[in-house]
Amino acid sequence: MRQIFGVKIISASYQCHSITAGHTHIRQEMQYPHLKKAAASQILGRGGFGIVYQGEHNNARVAIKRIELLRTEDHVRNPTEEERMMRCDHSNVLKVFAVDQDDDFKYIVLELCQSTLHDYIIRKYTGSTMPSELDALHQMACGLQHIHTVAVLVHRDISAQNVLIQSREGFPTVLKISDFGFCKPATERGSFSISKSGTGTTHFIAPELLIDNQLRGQRGTIACDVFSLGCVFYRFLTMGRHPFSTGDELTITLNIREGNHNLNGLNEDHFAREIIKEMIQLEPSKRPNITAVVDRLSA
């Protein structure tokens, strides 16, 4: 047994692929912790594809996400996207410090945050004062804008659970777009190939991704992220309501497919109501791009 980043690990000699500072190399011993037997007290959270542990990186506290490779799509193993993710350097995008991999798992070393927007919405957040409504929406939009325009990636899993809250004493509270497990490169026109498997978080998936477009040879566009963010905006502003809910949670997906939204949780004159209405349009081409959303929230 040995201890790296404050986590007890088993010594290993797998052939591993590691990426740090934009460089990829192959070596025989893992640089980052093999967390198969980490203590339960070190677990920060669990997701559909992995477990997040607490650790250290360059003498700083970090989160280390362990992803089971067998349960992920092939593109998640591609170093190209990981290098793009690590080039993301924006205050509203969760920083990826390093990536490591063995035969079974991928390990992603991430900036540490204290909570999620979902926790805030369900009133479990106990950190410092949240940003104003306008500032919160602007921060989230700026983060997604950076992912679309600088990293040139489509996120495909924008949800309240994947917006993290960084709350530090003496500093303003910051919201960060996180979880790049479904990210894919986008073309210059903002399109991408649609995966055969489902992507995203239930009730935040854009309608065009709920349809089997592979049979029709169609491609997705980054407008799917704008739709998802519009749903997050509304859920945040109304503390839990969904723009496609008619009182029955089971009908949300059906309403998304048919474009039946309901924004009655916001007053007619609320500054974000019209923006959200445009962001959640059924037709992707009718939604504003994320830069236009940022500009309107900056006005």
C-alpha positions as CSV (number, residue, x, y, z in Angstrom):
1,M,0.0,0.0,0.0
2,R,1.1,3.6,-0.6
3,Q,-0.4,7.0,-0.4
4,I,-0.6,9.5,-3.2
5,F,-2.7,12.7,-3.0
6,G,-3.9,11.7,0.5
7,V,-5.5,8.5,-0.9
8,K,-4.3,5.1,0.1
9,I,-3.8,3.1,-3.0
10,I,-2.5,-0.3,-4.2
11,S,0.8,-0.2,-6.0
12,A,0.3,-1.0,-9.7
13,S,2.3,-1.5,-12.9
14,Y,-0.4,-1.2,-15.6
15,Q,0.4,0.3,-19.0
16,C,-1.1,3.7,-18.7
17,H,-1.8,6.7,-20.9
18,S,-1.4,10.0,-19.1
19,I,-2.1,13.6,-20.2
20,T,-0.8,16.6,-18.5
21,A,-0.3,20.1,-19.9
22,G,-1.4,19.0,-23.3
23,H,1.1,16.2,-23.7
24,T,0.3,12.5,-24.1
25,H,2.7,9.7,-23.3
26,I,2.7,6.0,-22.4
27,R,4.4,4.7,-19.2
28,Q,4.4,1.6,-17.1
29,E,3.4,3.0,-13.7
30,M,0.3,5.1,-12.9
31,Q,1.0,8.7,-11.8
32,Y,-2.5,9.2,-10.4
33,P,-4.2,7.1,-7.7
34,H,-5.6,3.7,-8.5
35,L,-8.8,4.1,-6.3
36,K,-10.2,0.7,-6.4
37,K,-10.0,0.4,-2.6
38,A,-10.3,3.9,-1.4
39,A,-12.0,4.6,1.9
40,A,-15.7,5.5,1.7
41,S,-15.0,8.7,3.7
42,Q,-13.0,10.0,0.7
43,I,-15.9,9.7,-1.7
44,L,-17.4,13.1,-2.7
45,G,-20.1,11.9,-5.0
46,R,-21.3,9.2,-7.4
47,G,-22.6,9.5,-11.0
48,G,-23.9,7.3,-13.7
49,F,-20.4,6.5,-15.0
50,G,-18.0,7.0,-12.0
51,I,-17.2,8.0,-8.5
52,V,-15.6,11.2,-7.4
53,Y,-12.9,11.1,-4.6
54,Q,-11.1,13.7,-2.6
55,G,-7.4,14.0,-3.2
56,E,-4.4,16.3,-3.8
57,H,-2.6,17.5,-6.9
58,N,0.5,19.8,-6.7
59,N,-0.2,20.3,-3.0
60,A,-3.8,21.5,-3.7
61,R,-7.0,19.8,-2.7
62,V,-8.7,18.4,-5.8
63,A,-11.5,16.1,-6.9
64,I,-10.5,12.9,-8.7
65,K,-13.1,11.3,-10.9
66,R,-12.8,7.6,-11.6
67,I,-14.7,6.4,-14.7
68,E,-15.3,2.8,-15.6
69,L,-14.1,2.4,-19.2
70,L,-16.5,-0.4,-20.1
71,R,-19.5,1.8,-19.4
72,T,-18.4,4.8,-21.5
73,E,-18.4,5.5,-25.2
74,D,-15.3,5.0,-27.3
75,H,-14.8,8.8,-27.7
76,V,-14.3,9.2,-24.0
77,R,-11.0,7.3,-24.4
78,N,-9.8,9.7,-27.1
79,P,-6.9,11.9,-25.8
80,T,-7.8,14.6,-28.3
81,E,-11.0,15.6,-26.5
82,E,-9.1,15.4,-23.1
83,E,-6.5,17.8,-24.4
84,R,-9.2,20.2,-25.5
85,M,-10.8,20.0,-22.1
86,M,-7.5,20.8,-20.3
87,R,-7.1,23.8,-22.6
88,C,-10.4,25.2,-21.2
89,D,-9.2,28.0,-19.0
90,H,-12.2,30.0,-17.8
91,S,-13.5,30.9,-14.4
92,N,-17.0,29.4,-15.2
93,V,-15.7,26.0,-16.5
94,L,-14.4,23.4,-14.1
95,K,-10.7,23.0,-14.6
96,V,-9.3,19.7,-15.7
97,F,-5.7,19.4,-14.3
98,A,-4.7,15.9,-15.6
99,V,-6.0,12.6,-16.9
100,D,-4.7,9.1,-16.3
101,Q,-5.9,5.7,-17.4
102,D,-5.3,2.0,-16.9
103,D,-7.0,-1.0,-18.4
104,D,-10.2,-0.6,-16.4
105,F,-10.6,3.0,-15.4
106,K,-9.9,6.6,-16.4
107,Y,-8.9,9.1,-13.7
108,I,-9.6,12.8,-14.2
109,V,-8.1,15.3,-11.7
110,L,-10.5,18.2,-11.3
111,E,-10.8,21.5,-9.6
112,L,-12.6,21.1,-6.2
113,C,-16.0,22.6,-5.6
114,Q,-18.3,22.5,-2.7
115,S,-21.8,21.9,-4.0
116,T,-24.1,21.7,-7.1
117,L,-26.8,24.0,-8.5
118,H,-29.2,21.1,-7.9
119,D,-28.3,21.1,-4.2
120,Y,-29.1,24.8,-4.1
121,I,-32.4,24.3,-5.9
122,I,-33.5,21.6,-3.4
123,R,-32.4,23.8,-0.6
124,K,-29.5,21.7,0.6
125,Y,-26.8,24.3,-0.2
126,T,-25.2,25.8,2.9
127,G,-22.3,27.8,1.4
128,S,-21.8,31.5,1.0
129,T,-24.2,33.9,-0.6
130,M,-25.2,32.9,-4.2
131,P,-24.8,35.3,-7.1
132,S,-27.8,37.4,-8.1
133,E,-30.2,35.8,-10.6
134,L,-28.7,37.8,-13.5
135,D,-25.1,37.1,-12.5
136,A,-25.8,33.4,-12.0
137,L,-27.3,33.1,-15.5
138,H,-24.5,35.1,-17.0
139,Q,-21.8,33.0,-15.4
140,M,-23.4,29.7,-16.7
141,A,-23.8,31.2,-20.2
142,C,-20.2,32.4,-20.2
143,G,-18.9,29.0,-19.2
144,L,-20.8,27.3,-22.0
145,Q,-19.7,30.0,-24.5
146,H,-16.1,29.1,-23.7
147,I,-16.7,25.4,-24.3
148,H,-18.4,26.1,-27.6
149,T,-16.1,28.8,-29.0
150,V,-12.7,28.1,-27.5
151,A,-12.6,24.3,-26.9
152,V,-15.0,23.8,-29.9
153,L,-16.8,21.1,-28.0
154,V,-20.5,20.2,-27.6
155,H,-21.1,19.3,-23.9
156,R,-24.3,17.2,-24.3
157,D,-25.0,16.9,-20.6
158,I,-25.8,20.4,-19.3
159,S,-28.0,20.0,-16.2
160,A,-28.4,21.4,-12.7
161,Q,-26.4,18.6,-11.3
162,N,-23.5,19.5,-13.7
163,V,-23.3,23.1,-12.6
164,L,-21.0,23.2,-9.6
165,I,-20.7,25.9,-7.0
166,Q,-17.3,27.1,-5.7
167,S,-17.8,28.8,-2.4
168,R,-14.7,30.1,-0.7
169,E,-14.6,32.5,2.3
170,G,-13.6,36.0,1.3
171,F,-14.3,35.3,-2.5
172,P,-17.4,35.7,-4.6
173,T,-19.4,32.5,-5.2
174,V,-18.6,31.1,-8.7
175,L,-20.7,28.7,-10.8
176,K,-18.8,26.3,-13.1
177,I,-19.9,24.0,-15.9
178,S,-18.7,20.5,-15.2
179,D,-18.8,16.9,-16.2
180,F,-17.3,16.5,-19.7
181,G,-18.0,12.8,-20.0
182,F,-20.3,13.3,-23.0
183,C,-18.3,16.1,-24.7
184,K,-17.6,15.7,-28.4
185,P,-15.7,17.8,-30.9
186,A,-17.9,20.0,-33.0
187,T,-17.3,21.2,-36.6
188,E,-16.8,24.8,-37.5
189,R,-20.6,24.9,-38.2
190,G,-21.3,23.6,-34.7
191,S,-22.5,20.1,-35.8
192,F,-21.5,16.7,-34.4
193,S,-22.3,13.0,-35.1
194,I,-25.1,11.7,-32.9
195,S,-24.3,8.7,-30.8
196,K,-26.3,5.6,-31.0
197,S,-26.6,5.5,-27.2
198,G,-28.5,8.0,-25.1
199,T,-26.7,11.0,-23.7
200,G,-27.5,13.6,-21.1
201,T,-29.5,13.9,-18.0
202,T,-33.2,13.0,-18.1
203,H,-35.5,16.1,-18.5
204,F,-32.6,18.2,-19.8
205,I,-32.0,16.5,-23.1
206,A,-32.9,18.5,-26.3
207,P,-35.8,17.1,-28.4
208,E,-33.6,16.4,-31.4
209,L,-31.5,14.0,-29.3
210,L,-34.6,12.1,-28.2
211,I,-35.3,11.0,-31.7
212,D,-33.5,8.3,-33.5
213,N,-31.8,10.6,-36.0
214,Q,-29.2,7.9,-37.0
215,L,-31.9,6.2,-39.1
216,R,-32.3,9.5,-41.0
217,G,-28.7,10.4,-41.3
218,Q,-29.0,13.6,-39.3
219,R,-26.4,15.3,-37.2
220,G,-26.8,17.1,-33.9
221,T,-25.7,20.7,-33.3
222,I,-24.4,22.7,-30.3
223,A,-27.9,24.2,-30.1
224,C,-28.7,21.1,-28.0
225,D,-26.6,22.6,-25.2
226,V,-28.5,25.9,-25.4
227,F,-31.8,24.1,-25.0
228,S,-30.5,22.3,-21.9
229,L,-29.1,25.5,-20.4
230,G,-32.5,27.1,-20.9
231,C,-34.1,24.4,-18.8
232,V,-31.4,24.9,-16.1
233,F,-32.1,28.6,-16.1
234,Y,-35.8,28.1,-15.5
235,R,-35.2,25.4,-12.8
236,F,-32.8,27.7,-11.0
237,L,-35.0,30.8,-11.2
238,T,-38.2,28.9,-10.0
239,M,-36.3,26.8,-7.5
240,G,-37.3,23.5,-9.0
241,R,-40.0,23.9,-11.6
242,H,-39.4,22.6,-15.1
243,P,-40.4,24.5,-18.3
244,F,-42.0,21.4,-19.8
245,S,-43.8,20.2,-16.7
246,T,-47.6,20.2,-16.7
247,G,-47.8,18.9,-13.1
248,D,-46.8,15.3,-14.0
249,E,-43.1,14.5,-14.1
250,L,-43.8,11.6,-16.3
251,T,-45.0,13.8,-19.1
252,I,-41.9,16.1,-19.3
253,T,-40.1,14.0,-21.9
254,L,-43.2,13.9,-24.1
255,N,-43.7,17.6,-23.8
256,I,-40.1,18.2,-24.7
257,R,-40.6,16.1,-27.9
258,E,-43.7,18.1,-28.8
259,G,-42.4,21.5,-27.8
260,N,-45.1,22.1,-25.1
261,H,-43.5,24.4,-22.6
262,N,-45.0,26.3,-19.7
263,L,-43.2,29.3,-18.3
264,N,-45.9,30.4,-15.9
265,G,-43.4,30.2,-13.0
266,L,-41.9,33.5,-14.2
267,N,-43.7,36.8,-14.4
268,E,-44.3,38.1,-17.9
269,D,-41.8,41.0,-17.3
270,H,-39.1,38.8,-15.8
271,F,-35.8,39.6,-17.5
272,A,-35.0,36.0,-18.4
273,R,-38.5,34.8,-19.5
274,E,-38.1,35.7,-23.2
275,I,-34.5,34.5,-23.4
276,I,-35.5,31.1,-21.9
277,K,-38.5,30.8,-24.3
278,E,-36.1,31.3,-27.3
279,M,-33.5,28.9,-25.9
280,I,-36.0,26.0,-25.5
281,Q,-37.6,26.2,-28.9
282,L,-38.4,22.8,-30.5
283,E,-36.4,23.6,-33.7
284,P,-32.6,23.9,-33.0
285,S,-32.3,26.6,-35.8
286,K,-34.7,28.9,-33.9
287,R,-32.6,29.0,-30.7
288,P,-30.1,31.7,-30.2
289,N,-26.5,30.7,-30.1
290,I,-24.8,30.9,-26.7
291,T,-22.9,34.1,-27.6
292,A,-26.2,35.8,-28.3
293,V,-27.4,34.6,-24.9
294,V,-24.3,36.0,-23.2
295,D,-24.7,39.4,-25.0
296,R,-28.3,39.7,-23.9
297,L,-27.5,38.9,-20.3
298,S,-24.7,41.4,-20.4
299,A,-26.8,44.3,-21.7
